[in-house]
């Protein structure tokens, strides 16, 4: 086959679903907030939430569960897209090996706490390659944007109790994690 013919039959390159997750926890007040932003096929979506009487680990897992919601179901064309997760949360970084195993056939030992959140995470990740990377908080970067929303969510949860809300589209339009050329 010629180069042009080979390109015609080559499968399209699948862009990964990119996700940023941050969690903010206040140990004295035992309240936490999380934020997650996902960029898939050029579209950014995000949510933030928080609750009282929680732990830092549960707060971070709630952010991961929210990020895994509403992904294309198994069998849909986009369901094979890999999910690349960047987080500043030390609590989530410890689960990188377990999360990587969710996309394959070999499974690591399941966690024994916060099973309600793990059920949501496993359901959203089923059959999808996952990669979780611990990143540093860089001023002006995607992690800083998500961290600011997590801080806001923690403060709101402390003041008024548990909640989950979408990050408004005008704010997501300013998200610095989009690649050049992606539509809004």
Secondary structure, DSSP 8 states (H G I E B T S, - for coil): --HHHHHHHS------EEEEEEEEEETTTTEEEEEEEEEETTEEEEEEEEEES--HHHHHHHHHHHHHTT---TTSGGGG--EEEEE--HHHHTTHHHHHHHTSS------SS-HHHHHHHHHHHTTS-EEEEE----TTSHHHHHHHHHHHHHHHHHHH--EEEE--HHHHTT-TT--TT---
